[in-house]
Amino acid sequence: MNIHHLELFYYVARHGGISEAVRNIPYGIQQPAVSGQIAQLEEYLGTTLFHRRPFCLTPPGEKLYRFIEPFFSRIEAVTGELQGGATHQIRIGSSDIVLRDHLPELLATARKKFPQLKLTLREGYQPELEAMLQKQEIDLAVTLIEKKSPPGIQSRAMLELPLMLLVPKESPFTSAEDLWKRDRITEPLICLPATEAICKNFQQGIARLGIDWFPGIEVSSVDQIEVYVANGFGIGLTVSIPKTKMSPKVRPLALPGFAPVIMGVLWQGKPSPALQLLLEELQARARHLQS
């Protein structure tokens, strides 16, 4: 028998169904893959291991589960023993601002409980972080999230961030309305790639106003937007991030009526104890920032 098929059957039997198993398997795997591999196991054995609706193990399924349960249920405990009970690893992907300004304090708290916590930090934005997560190159992404998560990825919304424009300090524009009143906006729009939620929400907002204004300078980070605006290259599109200091060379313009973006976290499978603690700390910090 294929040992991986047995592992998947263990999670299905333990959690009472394929969809429930997918939410608890400690690595990313999609529901169709689990269904297909369980079907292969049943075909190899020549018997049905469980009834799907309602879920119920068959007698052969009960017999197989009793046989494999002691082994698979002990894997995490044995891993902890072999690692000395103290080694944990978290691979985190996020934007530079989050990695620099918000995570250090939270990770310091996590290390108090897990002294030998090993960390890998990767910088990136939403599309590339989702790809890293699906390839199992990171365990957690702190990023902007869409309403619907990619298949196999769990999400939790943390913080609403309103859109805003940045203009140079000496700019004559004192509100976004000053821009909308013009026949044509000639200043270059400095923003993140068009696939980012910030840009999507902004383009939807100006479309409702009957305005065309497309990116003139595309950059890879929010920090770069501020730098290029401060140096007079155009007007920047960004978000208002609580507790973040802004360059004295730029001035924000609010965008009332534009849909905000949602900052959240993405992960796959069942969180490890260290990852669960970090999720709780992130949620607490988000509540503090929102207040």
N, C-alpha and C positions, 0 to 999 in steps of 0.2 A: 504493500500500500504506500502511496505517496505521502510522506510525512507532512508536507504542507497542506494537503487535502485534509488530513486528520486534524491539523491545527485549526483550520477554518471550521470544520465540523464541531470542534470543541467550543468555539466561541458561539456558534449558532445554537448549540444545545444549552450552553450555560445561560445565554441571554434571551432565549425563547424566540428565535426567528432570525432571518437573514438581515433585515434592515436594522434590527437592534444590535446584531453582531458587528455590522459595519461601523456603528457609532462607538464601539468599545474595543475594536481591534487596535493595538497600539502602533499601527503603521497605516499608511494610506492605501486603501484598496476599495474599489467601487463595487456596488451591489451586483451588477451583472457578472463581474469576475468571480465573486463568491458563489453565486448561483451556478455558474458554469462548472466550477471546480468541484462543488458538492455533487453535481449531476454526474461528473466523471467518477467520483468515488462510489456513488450508488451503482453506476453501471459496472464498475470493476467488481464490486461485491455481489452484484446481482440481486439487490434487495433495496427496499425503500427504508431510509433511516428516520424520516419524520414526515408528518402530514403538515402541509403548509397553512391551511386555513380551516379551523383554528390550529395553531401550532401544537404539535404533540409528538413526542418521540414514539416510534414503533418499538416493539420488543427487541429487534436487532439493533435499533438505534440506542436503546437503553443499555444493552450489553456492551456496545462499542464505547459509549460515553463513560461507563463505569471503568472500563479498561484504561482509557487515555486520560481521564480526569486527574488522577494523582500526579502524573508527569507534568501536564501543561499548567495545572494550578500552582505548581511549585517553582516555575521558571523564574518569576520575579524575585522570590525569596532567595533562591540559590544565587541569582545574579548579584543581589545585594551582599550575600555572604562572601562571594568570590571577590567582590570589589571592596571588601572591608566594611561594608554597610555605610559608606560615607561618600562615595563618588557618584556624582550626578552631572549630566551634561545638558545644556540647552543651547541650541543654535537659533539665533534671532536675526531677522531681517527687518529693516525699517529705513526711514529717511534719516538723513544726517542730523536734522534738528532733534528728532526723537532720541536717536542714539547718543547725542551730545548733551542735550538739556534735560531729558526726563528719565532715561533708563538708569544712569549711574546710581541714583539714590535708591531706586527700587531694587536693583541688583545687589546693592549693599545689604538691604534688608533680607533678601533671599539667601545671601551667603552666611548670615548669622545662623540660619537654621540648617543650611547645607554648606558647612565650612569648606569642603573640597569641590564646590561647584565649578565645573569647567564651562567656559563661555566661548562661543563663536559668534561674532557680530558681523553682519553683512549689510552694506548700504544698498538701497534700491527703492523703486517706486512700484505702485500697485501691480501692473501687468507682470513685471519681472519677478516680483516677490511671490505672486501666485504661481508662476512657473517653477520657481525654486521649491516651493512647498509641494507641488505635485510631483517633482522629481526627488523629493525627500532630501533636499540639500539643506533645508532649514526646518526647525520644529515649530516656529512661531513667527508670524508676520504681523507687525504693528503698522497698519497702513489705512488708507482710505478704502472703504468697502462699498460694494454695490448692494442693491436689495437682494439679489439672488447670488449665492456663493457658487463657485465652480463645483462640479461633481466631486464628491468625496471630501470636501473641505467644510469644516464647521466655522461659524463666525459668531462674533458677539460685538454689537455696537457699543461704543464707549462715549463718544463725544461728538456734538454737532459743531461744525466750524463754518461760520458765515463767509461768503466770498467778499473780497474787497479789491480795489485797485490801488496801486501805489504810483504816485507822481513825484517828480523832483520837488524839493522844498520850495524852490522859486517859481513853480508852475502857477499859471493864472487860474487853473481849475480848482475850485473849492468844493465841488460836489460832482457826482456822476452825471447829474442833470445837465451840468454845463457842457458835457460831452455829447449827450443825447440831443441837445438843441442844435448842434452843428449839422450842416448839410452833409459833410463828409469828415470822418476822423482820419487825419493824415499821420498822426503819431503812430510809430510801430507798436504793436502789442507784444509784450514780452511775457512768455508763459511756458508752462510745461508741455510735453507732447500732447497731441490732440486726443490720445486714448485715455488720458487721465480724467477722473471724475470732475475735477475743478474746471477743466476746459469744456467738458460736455455740458455741465450745468450753466456755464457762462454763455456758451453759444445758444443754448435753448432760451436763456433769458433775454439776450439781445434780439433773437429772432422774433420773440413776442412783441418787442418794441419796433420791429420793422427796420432794424439796423444791421448792416453788414460790417464786420470788423474782424479780420482774420489774423492769425499769428504772423508777426514780422520777424521776431527772434525767438527761437525755441531753445530752451535751456533744460538742464537735467536736475536742477534742485531749486527749492524755494529761496535758499540763500543767494543763489546766482541772480535770481530775479531782482532782489533788493540791490545787489551790487550794480547791476546794469542800469537800473532806474536811477540810482544815486549818481551815476556817471553820465546821465543825460541821453541814454540810448532810446528811450521811449517810455511807455506806461506799462506797468507790470500788473499781471493778474495773479492774485495769491489768496490766502485765507487768513482770517484773524485767529491767531493761536494764543490762548490765555497765557499770561506770565512770560511772554516772549518780548524782549526789548527790541525796538526798531532803530535803525540808523537815523541819526538826526538830520541826514541829508534827504530823507524821503517823507512824504505825508500820505496817510491813508485816506481813501474815499470809500465810504460805505456803499453797498449795493442792495438797498432794500428791495424786496420782492423777488430776489434771485434765490433759487433753492440752495440751501447749504449742502456741504458734503459731510459725510459721516466717517469719523475716525473710529477704527475698531481693530479687532484682532482676528486672525485666521489660524487654524491649526487642523491637524488630521488625527483621527483615532482618539483613544482615551489619554488625557494628559497625565504625565508622570507627576509624582508628588511635588517635585521642584517646579514644574511647569504650572501646576494648579495653583501653587502659592504665588507665582508671578502673575498669573491671570487675576487673582484676587487683589494683589497690590496695584495692578494697572487699573482695575475697576475703581478702587478707592481713590487713586490719584485723579482719575477722570471726574469723579464726583466732586472732588475738591476744586479742580480747575473750572468746572461748569458753574460752581457756586460763586 
